[in-house]
Amino acid sequence: MAYTEVIDGAMYVQDPDAVRTYSMVADNLRQVALSPAESLVLIRELAGAT
């Protein structure tokens, strides 16, 4: 099962193929996401607080 928020609420996805798609998207996001330390550096740079 997958849970996602939409513009006017939320929905639970139960179709196995759709759940697999949501899982692949989440995995891809984790792979490209900055680490917490890298995120902090970026936020500080963007805020002009470096």
Summary of the structure (lengths in Angstrom):
residues: 50
radius of gyration: 15.9
end to end distance: 42.1
largest distance: 46.5
contacts: 86
relative contact order: 0.11
helix: 58%
strand: 20%
